[in-house]
Amino acid sequence: MPVPDQREQRVNPTLEESKLQHNSRKCSRTPSCMGKIVTAFLFFILFFRVTVYSLTFNTSMTLSLEREFPHDTVDLTQLHLLDTARHIRFKVPQFGVGGNADRHIAGLYFTSVRLGTPPKEYILQIDTGSSLTWIYCTGCVGCSTRNLLRAPHDFNPKNSITSSEVDCTAQVCSLVHKILGGECLKSNWCSFDAMYGGGALASMLSGYLLTDQMKLAATLENASKIISSVPITFGYAILPFTLNFLV
């Protein structure tokens, strides 16, 4: 049975179909009609996306707002005060702190200071286990002569023209006696007795108080440097102990 040729079969269009085809060909030639088609197409896409979203997420969703902050219990006022204090600390002249992990000196912290007139550089040992700060001095009878830090100088009051003994009537002398103990010598110098350490490692040192000048270098905001002198009172040990101290 022969198969009818599809190209030969032609269905006569109805009157309504002919009008639609005519209007379609006419619309394709006008910009306003093209705009309507594009608008309708975009509306269809938007409607389709909203419909799919509504079918997929049929319940409301709430996103929680979180923050990553180390001080979540501190209010803003407290943080502002802490930041202000931090900026103030930056303006204070600071000494460079070094250290040594040698087991013989137990990782001692130290810094360099300039004492006396003329000023000389000395190693100031920072004791984190007490309120005493140590510096090597000369003239101590029976004291250790080992200089583990290889300090450039041992402090000697005879080499400074601004060094002087503290008088027994000075207020700082009474304060030291209350804290460390001691009594005035016959020479009217302010002496002291200090117990250092505890147990089997406890040690005693005795000496007298001195005053001298410490040189400080400060860097200003305009990067200029100024050097000023400040008076300092410190203990000078004359009886056995390995180190002498500043107060």
C-alpha positions as a Markdown table, in Angstrom:
| # | Residue | x | y | z |
|---|---|---|---|---|
| 1 | Met | 0.0 | 0.0 | 0.0 |
| 2 | Pro | 1.6 | 3.3 | -1.0 |
| 3 | Val | 2.4 | 5.8 | 1.7 |
| 4 | Pro | 0.9 | 9.2 | 1.1 |
| 5 | Asp | 3.4 | 11.9 | 0.6 |
| 6 | Gln | 3.4 | 14.3 | 3.7 |
| 7 | Arg | 4.4 | 17.2 | 1.5 |
| 8 | Glu | 1.3 | 16.6 | -0.7 |
| 9 | Gln | -1.1 | 16.7 | 2.2 |
| 10 | Arg | -2.1 | 20.2 | 2.9 |
| 11 | Val | -4.8 | 21.2 | 5.3 |
| 12 | Asn | -6.6 | 24.4 | 4.5 |
| 13 | Pro | -6.2 | 26.8 | 7.4 |
| 14 | Thr | -9.3 | 28.1 | 9.0 |
| 15 | Leu | -10.2 | 31.8 | 9.0 |
| 16 | Glu | -9.0 | 32.3 | 12.7 |
| 17 | Glu | -5.7 | 30.6 | 12.1 |
| 18 | Ser | -5.1 | 32.7 | 9.0 |
| 19 | Lys | -5.6 | 35.9 | 11.1 |
| 20 | Leu | -3.2 | 34.7 | 13.8 |
| 21 | Gln | -0.5 | 33.9 | 11.2 |
| 22 | His | -1.1 | 37.3 | 9.6 |
| 23 | Asn | -0.9 | 39.1 | 12.9 |
| 24 | Ser | 2.3 | 37.2 | 13.9 |
| 25 | Arg | 4.0 | 38.1 | 10.7 |
| 26 | Lys | 2.9 | 41.7 | 11.1 |
| 27 | Cys | 4.0 | 41.8 | 14.8 |
| 28 | Ser | 7.5 | 40.6 | 14.0 |
| 29 | Arg | 8.0 | 43.7 | 11.9 |
| 30 | Thr | 7.1 | 46.3 | 14.6 |
| 31 | Pro | 9.4 | 47.2 | 17.7 |
| 32 | Ser | 6.4 | 47.8 | 20.0 |
| 33 | Cys | 5.1 | 44.3 | 19.4 |
| 34 | Met | 8.6 | 42.8 | 20.0 |
| 35 | Gly | 8.7 | 44.6 | 23.4 |
| 36 | Lys | 5.4 | 43.1 | 24.4 |
| 37 | Ile | 6.7 | 39.6 | 23.5 |
| 38 | Val | 9.9 | 40.1 | 25.5 |
| 39 | Thr | 8.0 | 41.4 | 28.5 |
| 40 | Ala | 5.7 | 38.5 | 28.4 |
| 41 | Phe | 8.6 | 36.1 | 28.1 |
| 42 | Leu | 10.4 | 37.7 | 31.1 |
| 43 | Phe | 7.2 | 37.6 | 33.1 |
| 44 | Phe | 6.8 | 33.9 | 32.4 |
| 45 | Ile | 10.4 | 33.2 | 33.6 |
| 46 | Leu | 9.9 | 35.2 | 36.8 |
| 47 | Phe | 6.5 | 33.5 | 37.4 |
| 48 | Phe | 8.1 | 30.1 | 36.8 |
| 49 | Arg | 11.0 | 30.8 | 39.3 |
| 50 | Val | 8.6 | 32.1 | 42.0 |
| 51 | Thr | 6.3 | 29.1 | 41.5 |
| 52 | Val | 9.2 | 26.6 | 41.8 |
| 53 | Tyr | 10.6 | 28.4 | 44.8 |
| 54 | Ser | 7.2 | 28.3 | 46.5 |
| 55 | Leu | 6.9 | 24.6 | 45.8 |
| 56 | Thr | 10.4 | 23.9 | 47.0 |
| 57 | Phe | 10.5 | 26.1 | 50.1 |
| 58 | Asn | 6.9 | 26.0 | 51.4 |
| 59 | Thr | 8.1 | 27.3 | 54.9 |
| 60 | Ser | 9.7 | 30.6 | 55.9 |
| 61 | Met | 13.5 | 30.6 | 56.5 |
| 62 | Thr | 15.3 | 32.7 | 59.1 |
| 63 | Leu | 19.1 | 33.3 | 58.8 |
| 64 | Ser | 20.9 | 33.9 | 62.1 |
| 65 | Leu | 23.4 | 36.8 | 62.2 |
| 66 | Glu | 26.6 | 35.8 | 64.1 |
| 67 | Arg | 30.0 | 37.4 | 64.7 |
| 68 | Glu | 33.5 | 36.2 | 65.4 |
| 69 | Phe | 34.9 | 38.4 | 68.2 |
| 70 | Pro | 37.2 | 37.4 | 71.1 |
| 71 | His | 35.6 | 39.7 | 73.7 |
| 72 | Asp | 31.9 | 39.1 | 73.1 |
| 73 | Thr | 31.0 | 39.9 | 76.8 |
| 74 | Val | 32.7 | 43.3 | 76.8 |
| 75 | Asp | 30.7 | 46.3 | 75.8 |
| 76 | Leu | 31.8 | 48.9 | 73.4 |
| 77 | Thr | 32.7 | 51.5 | 76.1 |
| 78 | Gln | 35.0 | 49.1 | 77.8 |
| 79 | Leu | 36.7 | 48.2 | 74.5 |
| 80 | His | 37.2 | 51.9 | 73.7 |
| 81 | Leu | 38.9 | 52.5 | 77.1 |
| 82 | Leu | 41.2 | 49.5 | 76.6 |
| 83 | Asp | 42.1 | 50.8 | 73.1 |
| 84 | Thr | 42.8 | 54.3 | 74.5 |
| 85 | Ala | 45.1 | 52.8 | 77.2 |
| 86 | Arg | 46.9 | 50.8 | 74.6 |
| 87 | His | 47.7 | 53.9 | 72.5 |
| 88 | Ile | 48.9 | 55.7 | 75.6 |
| 89 | Arg | 51.3 | 52.8 | 76.3 |
| 90 | Phe | 52.8 | 53.1 | 72.8 |
| 91 | Lys | 53.9 | 56.7 | 73.6 |
| 92 | Val | 55.9 | 55.7 | 76.7 |
| 93 | Pro | 59.6 | 55.1 | 76.1 |
| 94 | Gln | 60.3 | 51.4 | 76.5 |
| 95 | Phe | 63.5 | 49.4 | 76.9 |
| 96 | Gly | 64.3 | 46.7 | 74.4 |
| 97 | Val | 64.1 | 43.4 | 76.3 |
| 98 | Gly | 66.4 | 40.5 | 75.4 |
| 99 | Gly | 66.8 | 37.0 | 76.8 |
| 100 | Asn | 68.9 | 33.9 | 77.0 |
| 101 | Ala | 67.8 | 30.3 | 77.2 |
| 102 | Asp | 71.1 | 29.1 | 78.8 |
| 103 | Arg | 70.1 | 26.5 | 81.5 |
| 104 | His | 72.7 | 27.9 | 83.9 |
| 105 | Ile | 70.9 | 31.2 | 84.2 |
| 106 | Ala | 67.4 | 29.9 | 83.8 |
| 107 | Gly | 66.4 | 32.0 | 80.8 |
| 108 | Leu | 67.1 | 35.3 | 82.5 |
| 109 | Tyr | 65.5 | 38.4 | 81.0 |
| 110 | Phe | 67.6 | 41.6 | 80.8 |
| 111 | Thr | 67.9 | 45.0 | 79.2 |
| 112 | Ser | 70.5 | 47.7 | 78.8 |
| 113 | Val | 70.5 | 50.9 | 80.8 |
| 114 | Arg | 72.8 | 53.9 | 81.0 |
| 115 | Leu | 73.8 | 55.0 | 84.5 |
| 116 | Gly | 76.0 | 57.6 | 86.0 |
| 117 | Thr | 77.8 | 60.7 | 84.8 |
| 118 | Pro | 79.4 | 60.2 | 82.4 |
| 119 | Pro | 76.8 | 57.6 | 81.5 |
| 120 | Lys | 77.9 | 54.0 | 80.9 |
| 121 | Glu | 76.0 | 51.1 | 79.6 |
| 122 | Tyr | 75.1 | 48.4 | 82.1 |
| 123 | Ile | 73.1 | 45.2 | 82.0 |
| 124 | Leu | 69.9 | 45.3 | 84.1 |
| 125 | Gln | 68.6 | 41.9 | 85.0 |
| 126 | Ile | 64.8 | 41.7 | 85.2 |
| 127 | Asp | 63.7 | 39.2 | 87.9 |
| 128 | Thr | 60.2 | 38.1 | 87.2 |
| 129 | Gly | 60.0 | 36.2 | 90.5 |
| 130 | Ser | 60.3 | 39.2 | 92.9 |
| 131 | Ser | 60.1 | 43.0 | 93.0 |
| 132 | Leu | 63.9 | 43.4 | 92.8 |
| 133 | Thr | 65.7 | 44.3 | 89.6 |
| 134 | Trp | 69.4 | 43.3 | 89.4 |
| 135 | Ile | 72.5 | 44.9 | 88.1 |
| 136 | Tyr | 76.2 | 43.8 | 88.4 |
| 137 | Cys | 78.2 | 46.0 | 90.8 |
| 138 | Thr | 81.8 | 46.1 | 91.9 |
| 139 | Gly | 83.2 | 46.2 | 95.5 |
| 140 | Cys | 81.0 | 43.4 | 97.0 |
| 141 | Val | 83.0 | 41.3 | 99.4 |
| 142 | Gly | 82.5 | 37.6 | 98.7 |
| 143 | Cys | 80.1 | 38.2 | 95.8 |
| 144 | Ser | 80.3 | 36.1 | 92.7 |
| 145 | Thr | 82.7 | 37.3 | 90.1 |
| 146 | Arg | 81.0 | 35.3 | 87.3 |
| 147 | Asn | 79.5 | 37.5 | 84.6 |
| 148 | Leu | 77.2 | 35.1 | 82.7 |
| 149 | Leu | 75.8 | 37.9 | 80.6 |
| 150 | Arg | 79.2 | 39.3 | 79.8 |
| 151 | Ala | 78.0 | 42.8 | 80.9 |
| 152 | Pro | 80.1 | 45.6 | 79.4 |
| 153 | His | 80.7 | 47.2 | 82.9 |
| 154 | Asp | 80.1 | 46.5 | 86.6 |
| 155 | Phe | 78.7 | 49.5 | 88.3 |
| 156 | Asn | 81.2 | 51.4 | 90.5 |
| 157 | Pro | 79.9 | 54.6 | 92.3 |
| 158 | Lys | 83.4 | 56.0 | 92.3 |
| 159 | Asn | 83.3 | 56.4 | 88.5 |
| 160 | Ser | 80.2 | 58.6 | 88.5 |
| 161 | Ile | 80.3 | 62.2 | 89.6 |
| 162 | Thr | 76.6 | 62.2 | 90.2 |
| 163 | Ser | 76.5 | 59.2 | 92.5 |
| 164 | Ser | 75.9 | 59.8 | 96.2 |
| 165 | Glu | 74.8 | 57.9 | 99.3 |
| 166 | Val | 71.3 | 58.2 | 100.6 |
| 167 | Asp | 71.0 | 59.8 | 104.0 |
| 168 | Cys | 69.3 | 58.0 | 106.9 |
| 169 | Thr | 66.8 | 60.8 | 107.2 |
| 170 | Ala | 65.5 | 60.4 | 103.6 |
| 171 | Gln | 62.0 | 59.2 | 103.1 |
| 172 | Val | 63.0 | 56.5 | 100.8 |
| 173 | Cys | 65.3 | 55.1 | 103.5 |
| 174 | Ser | 62.4 | 54.7 | 105.9 |
| 175 | Leu | 60.4 | 53.0 | 103.1 |
| 176 | Val | 63.2 | 50.5 | 102.4 |
| 177 | His | 63.6 | 49.7 | 106.0 |
| 178 | Lys | 59.9 | 48.8 | 106.3 |
| 179 | Ile | 60.0 | 46.6 | 103.2 |
| 180 | Leu | 63.4 | 45.0 | 103.4 |
| 181 | Gly | 64.7 | 45.6 | 106.9 |
| 182 | Gly | 67.9 | 47.2 | 108.1 |
| 183 | Glu | 69.1 | 50.1 | 110.1 |
| 184 | Cys | 71.3 | 53.2 | 109.7 |
| 185 | Leu | 75.0 | 52.8 | 109.9 |
| 186 | Lys | 77.3 | 55.0 | 112.0 |
| 187 | Ser | 78.2 | 56.8 | 108.9 |
| 188 | Asn | 74.6 | 58.0 | 108.6 |
| 189 | Trp | 74.3 | 56.1 | 105.3 |
| 190 | Cys | 71.0 | 54.3 | 104.7 |
| 191 | Ser | 71.8 | 50.6 | 105.0 |
| 192 | Phe | 69.5 | 47.6 | 104.2 |
| 193 | Asp | 69.2 | 43.9 | 104.7 |
| 194 | Ala | 67.3 | 41.9 | 102.1 |
| 195 | Met | 66.2 | 38.3 | 102.1 |
| 196 | Tyr | 66.1 | 36.8 | 98.6 |
| 197 | Gly | 64.6 | 33.5 | 97.7 |
| 198 | Gly | 63.2 | 30.9 | 100.1 |
| 199 | Gly | 64.0 | 27.5 | 101.7 |
| 200 | Ala | 67.4 | 26.1 | 100.9 |
| 201 | Leu | 67.9 | 28.8 | 98.3 |
| 202 | Ala | 67.3 | 31.7 | 100.6 |
| 203 | Ser | 70.1 | 34.2 | 100.7 |
| 204 | Met | 70.8 | 37.5 | 102.5 |
| 205 | Leu | 72.5 | 40.6 | 101.2 |
| 206 | Ser | 73.5 | 43.8 | 103.0 |
| 207 | Gly | 74.5 | 47.1 | 101.7 |
| 208 | Tyr | 73.5 | 50.8 | 101.4 |
| 209 | Leu | 71.4 | 53.0 | 99.2 |
| 210 | Leu | 72.8 | 55.1 | 96.4 |
| 211 | Thr | 71.3 | 57.7 | 94.1 |
| 212 | Asp | 72.5 | 58.5 | 90.5 |
| 213 | Gln | 71.2 | 59.5 | 87.1 |
| 214 | Met | 69.7 | 57.2 | 84.5 |
| 215 | Lys | 69.8 | 58.3 | 80.9 |
| 216 | Leu | 66.6 | 57.8 | 79.0 |
| 217 | Ala | 66.1 | 58.2 | 75.2 |
| 218 | Ala | 62.6 | 58.9 | 73.9 |
| 219 | Thr | 61.3 | 59.0 | 70.4 |
| 220 | Leu | 58.7 | 61.7 | 69.7 |
| 221 | Glu | 55.9 | 61.6 | 67.2 |
| 222 | Asn | 57.9 | 63.6 | 64.7 |
| 223 | Ala | 60.6 | 60.8 | 64.9 |
| 224 | Ser | 63.0 | 63.1 | 66.7 |
| 225 | Lys | 64.8 | 61.7 | 69.8 |
| 226 | Ile | 65.5 | 63.4 | 73.1 |
| 227 | Ile | 67.7 | 62.2 | 75.9 |
| 228 | Ser | 66.9 | 63.1 | 79.4 |
| 229 | Ser | 68.2 | 62.1 | 82.9 |
| 230 | Val | 66.1 | 60.9 | 85.7 |
| 231 | Pro | 67.2 | 60.3 | 89.3 |
| 232 | Ile | 67.1 | 56.8 | 90.6 |
| 233 | Thr | 67.7 | 55.2 | 94.0 |
| 234 | Phe | 69.2 | 51.7 | 94.2 |
| 235 | Gly | 70.8 | 49.4 | 96.6 |
| 236 | Tyr | 74.6 | 48.7 | 96.5 |
| 237 | Ala | 75.5 | 45.4 | 98.2 |
| 238 | Ile | 78.7 | 45.2 | 100.1 |
| 239 | Leu | 78.3 | 41.8 | 101.8 |
| 240 | Pro | 77.9 | 38.4 | 100.1 |
| 241 | Phe | 75.4 | 37.8 | 97.5 |
| 242 | Thr | 75.7 | 37.0 | 93.8 |
| 243 | Leu | 74.0 | 40.2 | 92.5 |
| 244 | Asn | 73.1 | 43.7 | 93.5 |
| 245 | Phe | 69.8 | 45.3 | 92.9 |
| 246 | Leu | 67.9 | 48.4 | 91.8 |
| 247 | Val | 64.7 | 49.6 | 93.5 |
